Amino acid sequence: MKIGFSKNLKRLRKGMGLNQEELSLTLGLSKGAVSQYESARNYPNMDTLIKLCEIFHVSLDELILENSPKMDNSAAIVTSETVQQQPQENNQHHLQKEIEYLTKTVAMQEREINTMRSYTARLEKELEKCEESLENGQQSPRQTG
């Protein structure tokens, strides 16, 4: 399956007139990651596969299967012209999905930051208690508990 995916990815990317760096920027990955996908040395996670399907306007089967009808040489492949001919609604839908994805990502990162701030505050309080105990010549609260 990796070989079919690798060939399909390369064919779709070139058909859209993208180089590996441009595709990697769109995906938020390193250029090396795209290179590894195309050489079958690595395989993307499901989120990346879904993003690729959205970018190239293909199904998951068409992206990963070796003998997919859409990927045959006789079949029309996605080109930059066909993408430009896509209705504007599709582009707006794609952008809306991208905004939703980014919004969820930011919200998740904000929750992680708040959790880390809370944890840091608790550690700072515990450190203060330990320092006070040491200044007073007592054992730290952790050693007595």
Secondary structure, DSSP 8 states (H G I E B T S, - for coil): -HHHHHHHHHHHHHHTT--HHHHHHHHTS-HHHHHHHHTTS----HHHHHHHHHHHT--HHHHH-TT-GGGSTTS----HHHHHHS-HHHHHHHHHHHHHHHHHHHHHHHHHHHHHHHHHHHHHHHHHHHHHHHHTT---HHHH-
